[in-house]
Amino acid sequence: MRDIKINGCTYSSATGITAKLTATNSSASQTSDYSLTVKFTMPEGDTRTRYTSIMSVPPNSSRTADVSTIYVAKPGSTGTFRCSVTNVSRTSR
């Protein structure tokens, strides 16, 4: 869904892997709630998912959210992390 954008996918030893998300409500008149799944892919290829919501996004506006999963890097681990969004649903009210 084009209403959800991933602005970053970063690793920190304090928070693990974090996806920085923006939900943009393109409706001109209704507030929207978004439910979605964030899929995290580790350098080793393992995956984890987190379910989240971004609530009460006003018409023609955006809200941001950070979604994290725990990850402890293995010694000598190299590679990239990937974050993706699936199963997005929008409810207008």
N, CA, C and O atoms as CSV, one atom per row, in Angstrom:
chain,resi,resn,atom,element,x,y,z
A,1,MET,N,N,0.859,-1.185,0.000
A,1,MET,CA,C,0.000,0.000,0.000
A,1,MET,C,C,0.892,1.230,0.000
A,1,MET,O,O,1.857,1.300,0.761
A,2,ARG,N,N,0.585,2.169,-0.823
A,2,ARG,CA,C,1.423,3.361,-0.962
A,2,ARG,C,C,1.318,4.324,0.209
A,2,ARG,O,O,2.095,5.275,0.294
A,3,ASP,N,N,0.376,4.097,1.109
A,3,ASP,CA,C,0.225,4.973,2.275
A,3,ASP,C,C,1.328,4.767,3.309
A,3,ASP,O,O,1.549,5.637,4.151
A,4,ILE,N,N,2.022,3.634,3.259
A,4,ILE,CA,C,3.070,3.324,4.233
A,4,ILE,C,C,4.422,3.359,3.538
A,4,ILE,O,O,4.610,2.753,2.484
A,5,LYS,N,N,5.366,4.082,4.149
A,5,LYS,CA,C,6.706,4.192,3.595
A,5,LYS,C,C,7.721,3.823,4.673
A,5,LYS,O,O,7.574,4.211,5.832
A,6,ILE,N,N,8.756,3.068,4.280
A,6,ILE,CA,C,9.871,2.777,5.177
A,6,ILE,C,C,10.926,3.841,4.942
A,6,ILE,O,O,11.462,3.963,3.840
A,7,ASN,N,N,11.224,4.613,5.981
A,7,ASN,CA,C,12.206,5.687,5.872
A,7,ASN,C,C,13.602,5.248,6.288
A,7,ASN,O,O,14.576,5.958,6.036
A,8,GLY,N,N,13.708,4.103,6.912
A,8,GLY,CA,C,15.004,3.610,7.339
A,8,GLY,C,C,14.889,2.254,7.988
A,8,GLY,O,O,13.841,1.883,8.516
A,9,CYS,N,N,15.991,1.514,7.940
A,9,CYS,CA,C,16.084,0.201,8.568
A,9,CYS,C,C,17.479,0.156,9.172
A,9,CYS,O,O,18.463,-0.019,8.454
A,10,THR,N,N,17.568,0.315,10.499
A,10,THR,CA,C,18.863,0.482,11.145
A,10,THR,C,C,19.059,-0.516,12.270
A,10,THR,O,O,18.099,-1.087,12.788
A,11,TYR,N,N,20.323,-0.719,12.641
A,11,TYR,CA,C,20.671,-1.598,13.752
A,11,TYR,C,C,21.350,-0.786,14.849
A,11,TYR,O,O,22.184,0.077,14.578
A,12,SER,N,N,20.979,-1.078,16.081
A,12,SER,CA,C,21.612,-0.510,17.267
A,12,SER,C,C,21.723,-1.616,18.297
A,12,SER,O,O,20.787,-2.399,18.461
A,13,SER,N,N,22.847,-1.699,18.994
A,13,SER,CA,C,22.986,-2.734,20.018
A,13,SER,C,C,21.985,-2.530,21.160
A,13,SER,O,O,21.679,-3.474,21.889
A,14,ALA,N,N,21.478,-1.312,21.317
A,14,ALA,CA,C,20.514,-1.023,22.380
A,14,ALA,C,C,19.090,-1.429,22.019
A,14,ALA,O,O,18.345,-1.894,22.882
A,15,THR,N,N,18.700,-1.260,20.758
A,15,THR,CA,C,17.298,-1.514,20.366
A,15,THR,C,C,17.126,-2.639,19.366
A,15,THR,O,O,15.992,-3.030,19.088
A,16,GLY,N,N,18.196,-3.174,18.818
A,16,GLY,CA,C,18.081,-4.200,17.790
A,16,GLY,C,C,17.885,-3.563,16.427
A,16,GLY,O,O,18.518,-2.553,16.117
A,17,ILE,N,N,17.025,-4.136,15.618
A,17,ILE,CA,C,16.749,-3.601,14.285
A,17,ILE,C,C,15.482,-2.761,14.367
A,17,ILE,O,O,14.476,-3.196,14.928
A,18,THR,N,N,15.534,-1.566,13.812
A,18,THR,CA,C,14.393,-0.657,13.860
A,18,THR,C,C,14.005,-0.223,12.459
A,18,THR,O,O,14.841,0.227,11.677
A,19,ALA,N,N,12.713,-0.367,12.154
A,19,ALA,CA,C,12.152,0.167,10.910
A,19,ALA,C,C,11.483,1.492,11.246
A,19,ALA,O,O,10.638,1.558,12.139
A,20,LYS,N,N,11.859,2.537,10.535
A,20,LYS,CA,C,11.240,3.850,10.720
A,20,LYS,C,C,10.181,4.007,9.628
A,20,LYS,O,O,10.494,4.004,8.437
A,21,LEU,N,N,8.916,4.146,10.055
A,21,LEU,CA,C,7.783,4.143,9.136
A,21,LEU,C,C,7.064,5.483,9.127
A,21,LEU,O,O,7.064,6.214,10.117
A,22,THR,N,N,6.449,5.791,7.984
A,22,THR,CA,C,5.545,6.928,7.872
A,22,THR,C,C,4.252,6.446,7.235
A,22,THR,O,O,4.271,5.784,6.198
A,23,ALA,N,N,3.126,6.782,7.862
A,23,ALA,CA,C,1.804,6.528,7.283
A,23,ALA,C,C,1.256,7.864,6.803
A,23,ALA,O,O,1.168,8.817,7.578
A,24,THR,N,N,0.890,7.937,5.531
A,24,THR,CA,C,0.336,9.153,4.952
A,24,THR,C,C,-1.102,8.894,4.534
A,24,THR,O,O,-1.374,8.033,3.697
A,25,ASN,N,N,-2.008,9.642,5.123
A,25,ASN,CA,C,-3.430,9.498,4.831
A,25,ASN,C,C,-3.781,10.434,3.684
A,25,ASN,O,O,-3.753,11.654,3.845
A,26,SER,N,N,-4.108,9.874,2.538
A,26,SER,CA,C,-4.423,10.676,1.356
A,26,SER,C,C,-5.897,11.091,1.291
A,26,SER,O,O,-6.304,11.797,0.368
A,27,SER,N,N,-6.688,10.655,2.262
A,27,SER,CA,C,-8.094,11.053,2.292
A,27,SER,C,C,-8.206,12.544,2.592
A,27,SER,O,O,-7.453,13.079,3.406
A,28,ALA,N,N,-9.131,13.198,1.943
A,28,ALA,CA,C,-9.342,14.630,2.173
A,28,ALA,C,C,-10.287,14.896,3.340
A,28,ALA,O,O,-10.393,16.029,3.809
A,29,SER,N,N,-10.978,13.848,3.811
A,29,SER,CA,C,-12.009,14.120,4.814
A,29,SER,C,C,-12.056,13.162,5.999
A,29,SER,O,O,-12.706,13.479,6.995
A,30,GLN,N,N,-11.397,12.002,5.937
A,30,GLN,CA,C,-11.548,11.023,7.010
A,30,GLN,C,C,-10.219,10.682,7.676
A,30,GLN,O,O,-9.194,10.551,7.008
A,31,THR,N,N,-10.248,10.542,8.990
A,31,THR,CA,C,-9.103,10.056,9.749
A,31,THR,C,C,-8.969,8.560,9.501
A,31,THR,O,O,-9.972,7.857,9.385
A,32,SER,N,N,-7.723,8.065,9.419
A,32,SER,CA,C,-7.501,6.645,9.145
A,32,SER,C,C,-6.594,6.002,10.177
A,32,SER,O,O,-5.704,6.641,10.737
A,33,ASP,N,N,-6.844,4.706,10.416
A,33,ASP,CA,C,-5.994,3.866,11.248
A,33,ASP,C,C,-5.363,2.822,10.334
A,33,ASP,O,O,-6.019,2.311,9.426
A,34,TYR,N,N,-4.094,2.505,10.571
A,34,TYR,CA,C,-3.382,1.538,9.756
A,34,TYR,C,C,-2.901,0.392,10.622
A,34,TYR,O,O,-2.323,0.613,11.686
A,35,SER,N,N,-3.136,-0.837,10.172
A,35,SER,CA,C,-2.594,-2.037,10.806
A,35,SER,C,C,-1.670,-2.689,9.796
A,35,SER,O,O,-1.991,-2.751,8.609
A,36,LEU,N,N,-0.530,-3.175,10.253
A,36,LEU,CA,C,0.443,-3.717,9.305
A,36,LEU,C,C,1.401,-4.670,9.988
A,36,LEU,O,O,1.471,-4.746,11.215
A,37,THR,N,N,2.136,-5.394,9.164
A,37,THR,CA,C,3.178,-6.302,9.621
A,37,THR,C,C,4.508,-5.802,9.098
A,37,THR,O,O,4.634,-5.464,7.921
A,38,VAL,N,N,5.510,-5.755,9.980
A,38,VAL,CA,C,6.870,-5.416,9.562
A,38,VAL,C,C,7.691,-6.695,9.608
A,38,VAL,O,O,7.734,-7.387,10.625
A,39,LYS,N,N,8.339,-6.997,8.494
A,39,LYS,CA,C,9.188,-8.187,8.406
A,39,LYS,C,C,10.645,-7.725,8.434
A,39,LYS,O,O,11.057,-6.879,7.640
A,40,PHE,N,N,11.416,-8.294,9.362
A,40,PHE,CA,C,12.836,-7.980,9.503
A,40,PHE,C,C,13.644,-9.175,9.004
A,40,PHE,O,O,13.389,-10.308,9.411
A,41,THR,N,N,14.610,-8.931,8.132
A,41,THR,CA,C,15.487,-9.987,7.647
A,41,THR,C,C,16.903,-9.712,8.149
A,41,THR,O,O,17.465,-8.645,7.903
A,42,MET,N,N,17.469,-10.686,8.855
A,42,MET,CA,C,18.795,-10.559,9.446
A,42,MET,C,C,19.860,-10.866,8.391
A,42,MET,O,O,19.545,-11.447,7.352
A,43,PRO,N,N,21.121,-10.481,8.644
A,43,PRO,CA,C,22.194,-10.788,7.692
A,43,PRO,C,C,22.334,-12.284,7.414
A,43,PRO,O,O,22.743,-12.679,6.322
A,44,GLU,N,N,21.993,-13.118,8.405
A,44,GLU,CA,C,22.099,-14.572,8.235
A,44,GLU,C,C,20.927,-15.150,7.449
A,44,GLU,O,O,20.936,-16.332,7.105
A,45,GLY,N,N,19.911,-14.323,7.161
A,45,GLY,CA,C,18.746,-14.783,6.413
A,45,GLY,C,C,17.537,-15.103,7.280
A,45,GLY,O,O,16.441,-15.302,6.756
A,46,ASP,N,N,17.715,-15.157,8.600
A,46,ASP,CA,C,16.584,-15.384,9.504
A,46,ASP,C,C,15.613,-14.214,9.400
A,46,ASP,O,O,16.014,-13.090,9.099
A,47,THR,N,N,14.343,-14.484,9.650
A,47,THR,CA,C,13.348,-13.411,9.622
A,47,THR,C,C,12.558,-13.375,10.924
A,47,THR,O,O,12.398,-14.383,11.611
A,48,ARG,N,N,12.076,-12.188,11.234
A,48,ARG,CA,C,11.178,-11.976,12.368
A,48,ARG,C,C,10.098,-11.016,11.915
A,48,ARG,O,O,10.315,-10.198,11.021
A,49,THR,N,N,8.936,-11.119,12.536
A,49,THR,CA,C,7.851,-10.196,12.203
A,49,THR,C,C,7.328,-9.520,13.462
A,49,THR,O,O,7.367,-10.076,14.559
A,50,ARG,N,N,6.842,-8.314,13.267
A,50,ARG,CA,C,6.190,-7.558,14.330
A,50,ARG,C,C,4.910,-6.967,13.748
A,50,ARG,O,O,4.887,-6.494,12.612
A,51,TYR,N,N,3.859,-7.005,14.541
A,51,TYR,CA,C,2.573,-6.443,14.146
A,51,TYR,C,C,2.410,-5.115,14.855
A,51,TYR,O,O,2.693,-5.001,16.047
A,52,THR,N,N,1.953,-4.109,14.123
A,52,THR,CA,C,1.823,-2.786,14.728
A,52,THR,C,C,0.667,-2.036,14.092
A,52,THR,O,O,0.106,-2.459,13.081
A,53,SER,N,N,0.326,-0.921,14.703
A,53,SER,CA,C,-0.709,-0.027,14.184
A,53,SER,C,C,-0.208,1.404,14.264
A,53,SER,O,O,0.553,1.767,15.161
A,54,ILE,N,N,-0.641,2.189,13.330
A,54,ILE,CA,C,-0.433,3.639,13.360
A,54,ILE,C,C,-1.835,4.224,13.349
A,54,ILE,O,O,-2.553,4.149,12.352
A,55,MET,N,N,-2.205,4.805,14.475
A,55,MET,CA,C,-3.587,5.197,14.698
A,55,MET,C,C,-3.820,6.688,14.480
A,55,MET,O,O,-2.915,7.510,14.624
A,56,SER,N,N,-5.053,7.006,14.132
A,56,SER,CA,C,-5.554,8.391,14.092
A,56,SER,C,C,-4.724,9.319,13.217
A,56,SER,O,O,-4.296,10.386,13.657
A,57,VAL,N,N,-4.501,8.904,11.973
A,57,VAL,CA,C,-3.788,9.774,11.036
A,57,VAL,C,C,-4.824,10.704,10.407
A,57,VAL,O,O,-5.718,10.244,9.696
A,58,PRO,N,N,-4.708,12.012,10.665
A,58,PRO,CA,C,-5.703,12.962,10.154
A,58,PRO,C,C,-5.696,13.027,8.623
A,58,PRO,O,O,-4.719,12.632,7.987
A,59,PRO,N,N,-6.787,13.527,8.036
A,59,PRO,CA,C,-6.846,13.683,6.580
A,59,PRO,C,C,-5.672,14.522,6.068
A,59,PRO,O,O,-5.269,15.498,6.700
A,60,ASN,N,N,-5.138,14.127,4.924
A,60,ASN,CA,C,-4.029,14.835,4.263
A,60,ASN,C,C,-2.847,15.072,5.190
A,60,ASN,O,O,-2.188,16.108,5.104
A,61,SER,N,N,-2.572,14.117,6.079
A,61,SER,CA,C,-1.479,14.249,7.043
A,61,SER,C,C,-0.699,12.946,7.146
A,61,SER,O,O,-1.071,11.923,6.570
A,62,SER,N,N,0.400,13.016,7.903
A,62,SER,CA,C,1.249,11.841,8.129
A,62,SER,C,C,1.573,11.692,9.600
A,62,SER,O,O,1.581,12.663,10.357
A,63,ARG,N,N,1.842,10.448,9.991
A,63,ARG,CA,C,2.350,10.133,11.330
A,63,ARG,C,C,3.493,9.141,11.155
A,63,ARG,O,O,3.518,8.357,10.207
A,64,THR,N,N,4.433,9.193,12.086
A,64,THR,CA,C,5.564,8.276,12.024
A,64,THR,C,C,5.498,7.282,13.176
A,64,THR,O,O,4.834,7.511,14.187
A,65,ALA,N,N,6.204,6.176,12.992
A,65,ALA,CA,C,6.306,5.154,14.034
A,65,ALA,C,C,7.617,4.401,13.843
A,65,ALA,O,O,8.067,4.186,12.717
A,66,ASP,N,N,8.216,4.007,14.952
A,66,ASP,CA,C,9.388,3.146,14.927
A,66,ASP,C,C,8.974,1.780,15.440
A,66,ASP,O,O,8.314,1.669,16.473
A,67,VAL,N,N,9.364,0.737,14.711
A,67,VAL,CA,C,9.047,-0.636,15.096
A,67,VAL,C,C,10.365,-1.397,15.177
A,67,VAL,O,O,11.150,-1.394,14.228
A,68,SER,N,N,10.606,-2.050,16.316
A,68,SER,CA,C,11.894,-2.719,16.530
A,68,SER,C,C,11.718,-4.195,16.855
A,68,SER,O,O,10.667,-4.637,17.318
A,69,THR,N,N,12.782,-4.935,16.595
A,69,THR,CA,C,12.865,-6.327,17.020
A,69,THR,C,C,14.249,-6.547,17.608
A,69,THR,O,O,15.225,-5.944,17.162
A,70,ILE,N,N,14.325,-7.401,18.597
A,70,ILE,CA,C,15.601,-7.676,19.252
A,70,ILE,C,C,16.496,-8.463,18.298
A,70,ILE,O,O,16.054,-9.400,17.634
A,71,TYR,N,N,17.758,-8.060,18.248
A,71,TYR,CA,C,18.748,-8.789,17.466
A,71,TYR,C,C,20.099,-8.553,18.115
A,71,TYR,O,O,20.487,-7.413,18.371
A,72,VAL,N,N,20.807,-9.632,18.377
A,72,VAL,CA,C,22.165,-9.539,18.909
A,72,VAL,C,C,23.099,-10.021,17.811
A,72,VAL,O,O,23.052,-11.179,17.395
A,73,ALA,N,N,23.946,-9.114,17.352
A,73,ALA,CA,C,24.863,-9.448,16.263
A,73,ALA,C,C,25.861,-10.505,16.725
A,73,ALA,O,O,26.402,-10.430,17.828
A,74,LYS,N,N,26.092,-11.478,15.870
A,74,LYS,CA,C,27.068,-12.513,16.164
A,74,LYS,C,C,28.456,-11.966,15.858
A,74,LYS,O,O,28.614,-11.177,14.926
A,75,PRO,N,N,29.469,-12.372,16.628
A,75,PRO,CA,C,30.823,-11.892,16.347
A,75,PRO,C,C,31.212,-12.182,14.908
A,75,PRO,O,O,31.038,-13.297,14.417
A,76,GLY,N,N,31.738,-11.173,14.243
A,76,GLY,CA,C,32.158,-11.330,12.854
A,76,GLY,C,C,31.025,-11.296,11.855
A,76,GLY,O,O,31.249,-11.484,10.660
A,77,SER,N,N,29.806,-11.058,12.324
A,77,SER,CA,C,28.653,-11.034,11.432
A,77,SER,C,C,28.732,-9.835,10.491
A,77,SER,O,O,28.974,-8.707,10.920
A,78,THR,N,N,28.530,-10.091,9.232
A,78,THR,CA,C,28.502,-9.015,8.239
A,78,THR,C,C,27.272,-9.195,7.372
A,78,THR,O,O,26.674,-10.271,7.344
A,79,GLY,N,N,26.908,-8.178,6.690
A,79,GLY,CA,C,25.738,-8.240,5.825
A,79,GLY,C,C,24.802,-7.106,6.133
A,79,GLY,O,O,25.095,-6.239,6.957
A,80,THR,N,N,23.679,-7.121,5.467
A,80,THR,CA,C,22.727,-6.029,5.632
A,80,THR,C,C,21.441,-6.535,6.264
A,80,THR,O,O,21.097,-7.714,6.180
A,81,PHE,N,N,20.755,-5.615,6.892
A,81,PHE,CA,C,19.433,-5.873,7.439
A,81,PHE,C,C,18.421,-5.379,6.431
A,81,PHE,O,O,18.668,-4.407,5.718
A,82,ARG,N,N,17.288,-6.041,6.371
A,82,ARG,CA,C,16.209,-5.580,5.499
A,82,ARG,C,C,14.934,-5.484,6.301
A,82,ARG,O,O,14.655,-6.325,7.156
A,83,CYS,N,N,14.164,-4.451,6.018
A,83,CYS,CA,C,12.853,-4.265,6.621
A,83,CYS,C,C,11.845,-4.144,5.492
A,83,CYS,O,O,12.090,-3.449,4.505
A,84,SER,N,N,10.722,-4.812,5.633
A,84,SER,CA,C,9.662,-4.692,4.629
A,84,SER,C,C,8.317,-4.662,5.341
A,84,SER,O,O,8.191,-5.102,6.484
A,85,VAL,N,N,7.326,-4.141,4.652
A,85,VAL,CA,C,5.980,-4.012,5.207
A,85,VAL,C,C,5.031,-4.882,4.390
A,85,VAL,O,O,5.055,-4.863,3.159
A,86,THR,N,N,4.194,-5.645,5.094
A,86,THR,CA,C,3.194,-6.480,4.436
A,86,THR,C,C,1.871,-6.353,5.179
A,86,THR,O,O,1.800,-5.769,6.260
A,87,ASN,N,N,0.853,-6.897,4.591
A,87,ASN,CA,C,-0.470,-7.000,5.231
A,87,ASN,C,C,-0.980,-5.671,5.779
A,87,ASN,O,O,-1.414,-5.590,6.928
A,88,VAL,N,N,-0.924,-4.648,4.961
A,88,VAL,CA,C,-1.400,-3.331,5.391
A,88,VAL,C,C,-2.908,-3.246,5.205
A,88,VAL,O,O,-3.442,-3.594,4.152
A,89,SER,N,N,-3.577,-2.778,6.242
A,89,SER,CA,C,-5.000,-2.486,6.100
A,89,SER,C,C,-5.270,-1.102,6.666
A,89,SER,O,O,-4.676,-0.695,7.664
A,90,ARG,N,N,-6.163,-0.397,6.021
A,90,ARG,CA,C,-6.524,0.963,6.443
A,90,ARG,C,C,-8.007,0.977,6.772
A,90,ARG,O,O,-8.835,0.465,6.019
A,91,THR,N,N,-8.323,1.577,7.920
A,91,THR,CA,C,-9.701,1.736,8.339
A,91,THR,C,C,-9.966,3.229,8.499
A,91,THR,O,O,-9.272,3.917,9.249
A,92,SER,N,N,-10.968,3.716,7.793
A,92,SER,CA,C,-11.319,5.131,7.898
A,92,SER,C,C,-12.444,5.301,8.902
A,92,SER,O,O,-13.292,4.422,9.061
A,93,ARG,N,N,-12.443,6.444,9.578
A,93,ARG,CA,C,-13.524,6.702,10.533
A,93,ARG,C,C,-13.946,8.143,10.473
A,93,ARG,O,O,-14.846,8.554,11.205
